[in-house]
Amino acid sequence: MIYLWMIIRITLLGYERIAGKKIADNEDAILSSWAFFFFSFLSFFPFFNYITLFSLKAAIFSGSIYSLSFFLYVYALANEDASVIAPLYNMNVIFLIITTSIFLNEKITITKISGSLLMLYGVSYLKKDINLKESYKNILKSKGAVAMLLSSGLMAIGRTIDGYFIKNTNSLSYSISIYLIVSVYFFIITIIKYKSIKPHISIIKRKFSSLVSGGISNAYSYIALLNMFKYIDVSIAEPISMTSSLITAFFAKVIFKENVAIRVFGTILLIFGAFIIYL
């Protein structure tokens, strides 16, 4: 069963960034964040009866963290190529070394440090220049790339919390509760900002097909991840999920005509480094 959840996770996550970029392009970041994750929540419609008071309580803390992380994620997609954002999305593997060490008592080893260094080297190929220094400068000059790095750090905290709570509650109930909380947060912020629901209706009309495909991909890739946690540790599930970046690169090349060749090499280094971390 673990292999089925892996395939679902990798495939849907790979396409999610493409749909997310379509949603976020030329849109207000907070409004597109609401639309993206509201449709993710709606994708769980057949399972709304799974929501419980306990799952809502368990999801409040992680949902608050994910709200900021998801906003930065959507902002990143709007301001940088999908083939850059997808690998950086997976930098949470490095952050997980710290968070799982603190909260889940996992050891920091030489292998983990070596893998992290290889991942950091792979990042340089995402905005390649004449040398490492200039390559890293290009990353830091990109608002989208920096936003994605911050999002990855917050996501690592959220994943660590997930790994704790998923052992004590139903994964589907927990997932739906998180998306409900995130959607409510974004809705409140957008209502305060616009003082009207007209912008909400407008973005749904403009981006409906991308919202449906993105919502389904986002929601059920997360369900697949939580089910993976039942078979393998959180620190193993995340590196496996990283292979989805190659699927994103393929779609980014076909749909957005992005120049992905050198980035694919960097992505492979990132994936290889992640697996070294958790040997």
Secondary structure, 3 states (H helix, E strand, C coil): CHHHHHHHHHHHHHHHHHHHHHHHCCCCHHHHHHHHHHHHHHCCHHHHHHCCHHHHHHHHHHHHHHHHHHHHHHHHHHHCCHHHHHHHHCCHHHHHHHHHHHHCCCCCCHHHHHHHHHHHHHHCCCCCCCCHHHHHHHHHHCHHHHHHHHHHHHHHHHHHHHHHHCCCCCHHHHHHHHHHHHHHHHHHHHHHHHCCCHHHHHHHHHCHHHHHHHHHHHHHHHHHHHHHCCCCCHHHHHHHHCCHHHHHHHHHHHHHCCCCHHHHHHHHHHHHHHHHHCC
